[in-house]
Amino acid sequence: MAEHPSIPAVSISPPGGRRRWNATLLLLLISGPWLAWSAYQRITLRPTPRTEYWLAQLKAVEPLGPQAISSDQAGRLLGACPRAIVPASGPTPAAAIRFVAASDPSGRMLSPQGRSDTYYLYEILRGDWDESRPDIRSVGQLFSSAEFKRSREALKKAVQLGWWDETPNQPASVRFDSYVQYKEWAYCLLAHSRWAREHEHDTETMVEDWLTAFGLALQVRRSHSPLAHPIASETTRQVAVEIGLTAGENPGIVASAALTRDVDAILLPAALPGRVAQAVWIQARDRIDRYFVREGGDWIDVSEFATGRETELYAWRVKARAGQRHSRWLNLASPLFHDYPTACRNANQLAAELVSLVDLRACHTHDLARNRGLRSAPDVLDGQSRNARQDAVWTMTMAYSSAMEVDTGLTMLALEQFRLAKGRYPQQLADLIPHYLPRLPVDYADRGVLRYRLKGEHYTLYSIGPDGIDDRGQTRGRHSRDPLEVEGDLVLGTYSRAERYSQWPR
């Protein structure tokens, strides 16, 4: 038989395989332009910030009156603080001690340790009052000058009217210089208050200085920036310390009830934690708008984060290279990161957490959770600065601590007035109401009444501390300037001038 020629095998694709291939090709044809358009958007589109809108919202947190002055006017007043030239070291003839106008650059005297202008003012507050001391004679000349009196009066009126400090929108170096001016004026007012009491025996001027310094703390707090809050809390604390020291050194010279009402009207103690949480939320939403593109599908501009701008508020800590830019091709990876709705939800979550921090005990619990690694979701990918949550908790911790110091100083004034009138201290703080105090002092550890223990002719004012345990005025373990690290109770009164000014403030 003749052999049949070999027939080559023919591969026949099953109908299902061809349909899948056609579907894949069709999908590529349809999605290709969409992917290309999406990639083009991510390379070309940029966020559309609403800076003015969110700035208006932030200003409404600490509203100003209709007669508020401009930021430029406030800046000129803050920069017009006359300074005393005090010998840096060694004996110096009194003739070599002089004061200079703020416009004179030679007035920016530094001590041998490199401390700032406020160092010599701090020395005035720390030591015993001895008018033979060269530094006290020097500030006496300063405070007696017409220039200082004009500057002080202008600042007092400006603080009463209020202003909005525009420096939070300026570079970090400008902001830092502005906050230094706030602090310098606050210490100058405190030194002047002591001089008015010790040298002039002028109680009215002393109280004016205290209230003006409290007003400065309110002004610097308005911006609610991470750098402003520590300055405001430190200023408030130092004024409170001076009030408490005055109570012990010159008891009965101030009407404590009237002073308490004036201080409460300035500091608004009921504003915590709501106003801080509101400001943090506004700032977070502002940053979200600056880093998320809305028109192209609510995606994050990753290349903008790569510029280092998220560290802008911390430029004095982080050395970000100015003008640094990265390729917009990085935005092709934006689907891997948070979208706009998620970022907004996380900002809301952060604000809710902060509102729950109603006292030091809550801050302490929150801080412990953070140290155990239980960090909240919002982070730099949500348009927030890297330390937004940590800074906000620290802000409220310091605000509660300084508010408690204020209540302590005012209560010490009231206790001394009661003793002068009755010949003894009261059995309980409620006995001070309403003649000596309009309200009971607050222990911001638990929002209860500040603890008071009378033993013989001496008393102890204390807070139960962040652990929430009443140790009857006893401390345990280590001491720290961080209220959340103190073990046991926080003993607040009484104290001496040397004890309260034993360390240079941060």
DAPE-V534363 format. One record per residue. N is the residue number from 1. RES is the residue in one letter. PSI is psi in whole degrees, -180 to 180 (999 if undefined). Layout:
n=N res=RES psi=PSI
n=N res=RES psi=PSI
//
This chain:
n=1 res=M psi=143
n=2 res=A psi=135
n=3 res=E psi=139
n=4 res=H psi=138
n=5 res=P psi=147
n=6 res=S psi=140
n=7 res=I psi=121
n=8 res=P psi=143
n=9 res=A psi=138
n=10 res=V psi=126
n=11 res=S psi=120
n=12 res=I psi=117
n=13 res=S psi=134
n=14 res=P psi=150
n=15 res=P psi=-36
n=16 res=G psi=-40
n=17 res=G psi=-41
n=18 res=R psi=-39
n=19 res=R psi=-39
n=20 res=R psi=-41
n=21 res=W psi=-43
n=22 res=N psi=-39
n=23 res=A psi=-41
n=24 res=T psi=-43
n=25 res=L psi=-42
n=26 res=L psi=-40
n=27 res=L psi=-41
n=28 res=L psi=-40
n=29 res=L psi=-35
n=30 res=I psi=-46
n=31 res=S psi=-22
n=32 res=G psi=-54
n=33 res=P psi=-37
n=34 res=W psi=-44
n=35 res=L psi=-40
n=36 res=A psi=-42
n=37 res=W psi=-40
n=38 res=S psi=-43
n=39 res=A psi=-39
n=40 res=Y psi=-42
n=41 res=Q psi=-43
n=42 res=R psi=-24
n=43 res=I psi=-28
n=44 res=T psi=-35
n=45 res=L psi=150
n=46 res=R psi=160
n=47 res=P psi=156
n=48 res=T psi=91
n=49 res=P psi=153
n=50 res=R psi=57
n=51 res=T psi=-46
n=52 res=E psi=-38
n=53 res=Y psi=-49
n=54 res=W psi=-31
n=55 res=L psi=-40
n=56 res=A psi=-38
n=57 res=Q psi=-39
n=58 res=L psi=-39
n=59 res=K psi=-31
n=60 res=A psi=-17
n=61 res=V psi=-42
n=62 res=E psi=79
n=63 res=P psi=148
n=64 res=L psi=156
n=65 res=G psi=171
n=66 res=P psi=-18
n=67 res=Q psi=17
n=68 res=A psi=146
n=69 res=I psi=168
n=70 res=S psi=164
n=71 res=S psi=-37
n=72 res=D psi=-42
n=73 res=Q psi=-44
n=74 res=A psi=-40
n=75 res=G psi=-39
n=76 res=R psi=-39
n=77 res=L psi=-41
n=78 res=L psi=-34
n=79 res=G psi=-2
n=80 res=A psi=30
n=81 res=C psi=110
n=82 res=P psi=148
n=83 res=R psi=149
n=84 res=A psi=141
n=85 res=I psi=116
n=86 res=V psi=141
n=87 res=P psi=131
n=88 res=A psi=-35
n=89 res=S psi=154
n=90 res=G psi=165
n=91 res=P psi=136
n=92 res=T psi=134
n=93 res=P psi=149
n=94 res=A psi=-29
n=95 res=A psi=-23
n=96 res=A psi=-6
n=97 res=I psi=124
n=98 res=R psi=169
n=99 res=F psi=156
n=100 res=V psi=160
n=101 res=A psi=158
n=102 res=A psi=-27
n=103 res=S psi=-15
n=104 res=D psi=113
n=105 res=P psi=-23
n=106 res=S psi=-13
n=107 res=G psi=-12
n=108 res=R psi=73
n=109 res=M psi=136
n=110 res=L psi=143
n=111 res=S psi=169
n=112 res=P psi=-27
n=113 res=Q psi=-1
n=114 res=G psi=15
n=115 res=R psi=167
n=116 res=S psi=-173
n=117 res=D psi=-29
n=118 res=T psi=-4
n=119 res=Y psi=-46
n=120 res=Y psi=-30
n=121 res=L psi=-39
n=122 res=Y psi=-38
n=123 res=E psi=-35
n=124 res=I psi=-39
n=125 res=L psi=-29
n=126 res=R psi=-39
n=127 res=G psi=176
n=128 res=D psi=153
n=129 res=W psi=111
n=130 res=D psi=106
n=131 res=E psi=0
n=132 res=S psi=-11
n=133 res=R psi=136
n=134 res=P psi=-39
n=135 res=D psi=-37
n=136 res=I psi=-38
n=137 res=R psi=-37
n=138 res=S psi=-48
n=139 res=V psi=-27
n=140 res=G psi=-43
n=141 res=Q psi=-41
n=142 res=L psi=-51
n=143 res=F psi=-22
n=144 res=S psi=-10
n=145 res=S psi=149
n=146 res=A psi=-34
n=147 res=E psi=-45
n=148 res=F psi=-42
n=149 res=K psi=-40
n=150 res=R psi=-45
n=151 res=S psi=-43
n=152 res=R psi=-44
n=153 res=E psi=-40
n=154 res=A psi=-41
n=155 res=L psi=-41
n=156 res=K psi=-44
n=157 res=K psi=-39
n=158 res=A psi=-41
n=159 res=V psi=-37
n=160 res=Q psi=-34
n=161 res=L psi=-36
n=162 res=G psi=164
n=163 res=W psi=166
n=164 res=W psi=122
n=165 res=D psi=117
n=166 res=E psi=-6
n=167 res=T psi=-23
n=168 res=P psi=-23
n=169 res=N psi=3
n=170 res=Q psi=170
n=171 res=P psi=158
n=172 res=A psi=-37
n=173 res=S psi=-37
n=174 res=V psi=-44
n=175 res=R psi=-44
n=176 res=F psi=-44
n=177 res=D psi=-39
n=178 res=S psi=-43
n=179 res=Y psi=-32
n=180 res=V psi=-39
n=181 res=Q psi=-41
n=182 res=Y psi=-48
n=183 res=K psi=-39
n=184 res=E psi=-44
n=185 res=W psi=-39
n=186 res=A psi=-45
n=187 res=Y psi=-33
n=188 res=C psi=-42
n=189 res=L psi=-40
n=190 res=L psi=-42
n=191 res=A psi=-39
n=192 res=H psi=-36
n=193 res=S psi=-38
n=194 res=R psi=-40
n=195 res=W psi=-42
n=196 res=A psi=-36
n=197 res=R psi=-46
n=198 res=E psi=-41
n=199 res=H psi=-44
n=200 res=E psi=-15
n=201 res=H psi=42
n=202 res=D psi=93
n=203 res=T psi=-36
n=204 res=E psi=-45
n=205 res=T psi=-39
n=206 res=M psi=-48
n=207 res=V psi=-38
n=208 res=E psi=-42
n=209 res=D psi=-43
n=210 res=W psi=-48
n=211 res=L psi=-37
n=212 res=T psi=-40
n=213 res=A psi=-40
n=214 res=F psi=-40
n=215 res=G psi=-37
n=216 res=L psi=-40
n=217 res=A psi=-41
n=218 res=L psi=-42
n=219 res=Q psi=-44
n=220 res=V psi=-26
n=221 res=R psi=-22
n=222 res=R psi=-37
n=223 res=S psi=-21
n=224 res=H psi=35
n=225 res=S psi=158
n=226 res=P psi=-29
n=227 res=L psi=-28
n=228 res=A psi=-40
n=229 res=H psi=-45
n=230 res=P psi=-37
n=231 res=I psi=-44
n=232 res=A psi=-45
n=233 res=S psi=-41
n=234 res=E psi=-41
n=235 res=T psi=-47
n=236 res=T psi=-43
n=237 res=R psi=-44
n=238 res=Q psi=-37
n=239 res=V psi=-42
n=240 res=A psi=-41
n=241 res=V psi=-44
n=242 res=E psi=-36
n=243 res=I psi=-45
n=244 res=G psi=-39
n=245 res=L psi=-38
n=246 res=T psi=-37
n=247 res=A psi=-38
n=248 res=G psi=-33
n=249 res=E psi=-36
n=250 res=N psi=71
n=251 res=P psi=144
n=252 res=G psi=9
n=253 res=I psi=-8
n=254 res=V psi=138
n=255 res=A psi=103
n=256 res=S psi=-37
n=257 res=A psi=-46
n=258 res=A psi=-41
n=259 res=L psi=-41
n=260 res=T psi=-42
n=261 res=R psi=-40
n=262 res=D psi=-41
n=263 res=V psi=-43
n=264 res=D psi=-37
n=265 res=A psi=-28
n=266 res=I psi=-49
n=267 res=L psi=-20
n=268 res=L psi=66
n=269 res=P psi=-24
n=270 res=A psi=-3
n=271 res=A psi=-14
n=272 res=L psi=144
n=273 res=P psi=2
n=274 res=G psi=-47
n=275 res=R psi=-37
n=276 res=V psi=-46
n=277 res=A psi=-40
n=278 res=Q psi=-44
n=279 res=A psi=-41
n=280 res=V psi=-40
n=281 res=W psi=-44
n=282 res=I psi=-44
n=283 res=Q psi=-36
n=284 res=A psi=-43
n=285 res=R psi=-35
n=286 res=D psi=-45
n=287 res=R psi=-37
n=288 res=I psi=-44
n=289 res=D psi=-29
n=290 res=R psi=-15
n=291 res=Y psi=-8
n=292 res=F psi=136
n=293 res=V psi=120
n=294 res=R psi=-39
n=295 res=E psi=-29
n=296 res=G psi=23
n=297 res=G psi=19
n=298 res=D psi=56
n=299 res=W psi=157
n=300 res=I psi=138
n=301 res=D psi=91
n=302 res=V psi=-35
n=303 res=S psi=-30
n=304 res=E psi=-39
n=305 res=F psi=-32
n=306 res=A psi=-13
n=307 res=T psi=-14
n=308 res=G psi=8
n=309 res=R psi=-22
n=310 res=E psi=-14
n=311 res=T psi=13
n=312 res=E psi=-44
n=313 res=L psi=-14
n=314 res=Y psi=27
n=315 res=A psi=-22
n=316 res=W psi=-12
n=317 res=R psi=-40
n=318 res=V psi=125
n=319 res=K psi=81
n=320 res=A psi=136
n=321 res=R psi=125
n=322 res=A psi=139
n=323 res=G psi=9
n=324 res=Q psi=134
n=325 res=R psi=151
n=326 res=H psi=162
n=327 res=S psi=140
n=328 res=R psi=-11
n=329 res=W psi=-21
n=330 res=L psi=-24
n=331 res=N psi=-14
n=332 res=L psi=-20
n=333 res=A psi=5
n=334 res=S psi=-30
n=335 res=P psi=-16
n=336 res=L psi=-12
n=337 res=F psi=-179
n=338 res=H psi=145
n=339 res=D psi=174
n=340 res=Y psi=-48
n=341 res=P psi=-39
n=342 res=T psi=-42
n=343 res=A psi=-42
n=344 res=C psi=-41
n=345 res=R psi=-39
n=346 res=N psi=-35
n=347 res=A psi=-40
n=348 res=N psi=-39
n=349 res=Q psi=-42
n=350 res=L psi=-44
n=351 res=A psi=-40
n=352 res=A psi=-38
n=353 res=E psi=-42
n=354 res=L psi=-36
n=355 res=V psi=-30
n=356 res=S psi=-11
n=357 res=L psi=75
n=358 res=V psi=-11
n=359 res=D psi=179
n=360 res=L psi=-34
n=361 res=R psi=-43
n=362 res=A psi=-39
n=363 res=C psi=-40
n=364 res=H psi=-45
n=365 res=T psi=-42
n=366 res=H psi=-40
n=367 res=D psi=-39
n=368 res=L psi=-41
n=369 res=A psi=-40
n=370 res=R psi=-41
n=371 res=N psi=-24
n=372 res=R psi=5
n=373 res=G psi=6
n=374 res=L psi=75
n=375 res=R psi=147
n=376 res=S psi=162
n=377 res=A psi=-41
n=378 res=P psi=136
n=379 res=D psi=-164
n=380 res=V psi=-26
n=381 res=L psi=-10
n=382 res=D psi=14
n=383 res=G psi=8
n=384 res=Q psi=154
n=385 res=S psi=157
n=386 res=R psi=-31
n=387 res=N psi=22
n=388 res=A psi=-47
n=389 res=R psi=-48
n=390 res=Q psi=-43
n=391 res=D psi=-38
n=392 res=A psi=-42
n=393 res=V psi=-43
n=394 res=W psi=-38
n=395 res=T psi=-48
n=396 res=M psi=-33
n=397 res=T psi=-49
n=398 res=M psi=-34
n=399 res=A psi=-43
n=400 res=Y psi=-42
n=401 res=S psi=-45
n=402 res=S psi=-36
n=403 res=A psi=-36
n=404 res=M psi=-36
n=405 res=E psi=-38
n=406 res=V psi=-48
n=407 res=D psi=-35
n=408 res=T psi=-49
n=409 res=G psi=-43
n=410 res=L psi=-37
n=411 res=T psi=-37
n=412 res=M psi=-39
n=413 res=L psi=-45
n=414 res=A psi=-40
n=415 res=L psi=-41
n=416 res=E psi=-37
n=417 res=Q psi=-41
n=418 res=F psi=-43
n=419 res=R psi=-41
n=420 res=L psi=-36
n=421 res=A psi=-37
n=422 res=K psi=-14
n=423 res=G psi=9
n=424 res=R psi=165
n=425 res=Y psi=155
n=426 res=P psi=158
n=427 res=Q psi=-29
n=428 res=Q psi=159
n=429 res=L psi=-25
n=430 res=A psi=-23
n=431 res=D psi=-14
n=432 res=L psi=-14
n=433 res=I psi=135
n=434 res=P psi=0
n=435 res=H psi=-37
n=436 res=Y psi=-26
n=437 res=L psi=140
n=438 res=P psi=-15
n=439 res=R psi=166
n=440 res=L psi=144
n=441 res=P psi=148
n=442 res=V psi=133
n=443 res=D psi=103
n=444 res=Y psi=6
n=445 res=A psi=-37
n=446 res=D psi=11
n=447 res=R psi=18
n=448 res=G psi=-164
n=449 res=V psi=140
n=450 res=L psi=135
n=451 res=R psi=142
n=452 res=Y psi=127
n=453 res=R psi=128
n=454 res=L psi=126
n=455 res=K psi=103
n=456 res=G psi=-124
n=457 res=E psi=14
n=458 res=H psi=155
n=459 res=Y psi=164
n=460 res=T psi=127
n=461 res=L psi=130
n=462 res=Y psi=161
n=463 res=S psi=150
n=464 res=I psi=-9
n=465 res=G psi=172
n=466 res=P psi=-19
n=467 res=D psi=-10
n=468 res=G psi=13
n=469 res=I psi=128
n=470 res=D psi=108
n=471 res=D psi=19
n=472 res=R psi=41
n=473 res=G psi=16
n=474 res=Q psi=138
n=475 res=T psi=154
n=476 res=R psi=137
n=477 res=G psi=-141
n=478 res=R psi=162
n=479 res=H psi=153
n=480 res=S psi=155
n=481 res=R psi=-15
n=482 res=D psi=115
n=483 res=P psi=-27
n=484 res=L psi=-12
n=485 res=E psi=-5
n=486 res=V psi=134
n=487 res=E psi=131
n=488 res=G psi=-156
n=489 res=D psi=157
n=490 res=L psi=105
n=491 res=V psi=119
n=492 res=L psi=-33
n=493 res=G psi=149
n=494 res=T psi=171
n=495 res=Y psi=164
n=496 res=S psi=165
n=497 res=R psi=-40
n=498 res=A psi=-38
n=499 res=E psi=-44
n=500 res=R psi=-21
n=501 res=Y psi=32
n=502 res=S psi=-22
n=503 res=Q psi=146
n=504 res=W psi=130
n=505 res=P psi=153
n=506 res=R psi=999
//
